[in-house]
């Protein structure tokens, strides 16, 4: 039995309107400044693909290189 794939359109909040896909952003994870590119918008946050640096190898391994960050916690680069 197959249920198919549910495809819903996610409308970002007012804070998310400036953080579109492919926007470079900066944010803090555990008090460390990280940077990355938005790959998907969610309602109140975005999926961000992390930039690889010498300091964030452990974070990249733990998160598979992707984190979800609230729009209010990031800034455009």
N, C-alpha and C positions, 0 to 999 in steps of 0.2 A: 504494500500500500504506500502510495506516495502523496505527500501533502504539498509538494511544491515549495517554492521559495517565496517568503513574504518580503515584499519590497515596499518599505514605507519611506515617505519623504520627511526628512527631519528639518524643521525650520529653526535656525539658530535664534537665540535670544537677541535682544537689542545690542548686547555687548559683543555678540558673535558676528555681527554684520560686517565689521571691519577686518575680521580674521578669516579670509577666504582660503580655499585650498591653494597650496603652493606659496603661501605667505611665510617668509622667514620670521621666526619669533625667538624671544629669549624669556627665560623663566627660571625659578629656583626649584631645585629638588634637593632635599636634605641640606639646605643652606649653601648649595653649590650652584653657581650660575651655569645653566645649560642653554644650548641653542638647538634649533631644529626647523623643520619645514612642516607646515600643516598638511596632512594627507586626507583628513576627513573632518567635516564639521558635525558636531552633535548639538543638542539644544543649549546646554550651558557650558560646554567644554569642547575641546578639539583633540583629535588623535594627532600626535606630533611624532614624526620620525626624527630621532636624535641625530645630531652631528657627532661623528666619532672624534674623540679627542684622547690625548694621553691620560687624562684624569678620569674619564668616565667609562673605562672598560668594564668595570664591575656592574655599573648601572645598565650598560648595553646588554651584558650577558643576562642579568636578572629580568630585564624587560623585553628581551628580543629586539631591542633597538627602538621600541615604540612606547610612548607614555600618553596618558590622557590628562590634560591640564585644563583647569577652569579658565575661561576667557579673562576673568578678572585678575588672574595671576600671571598673565603673560603680556609682553609688549612687542610691538612690531620692530623689526630691525631695519 
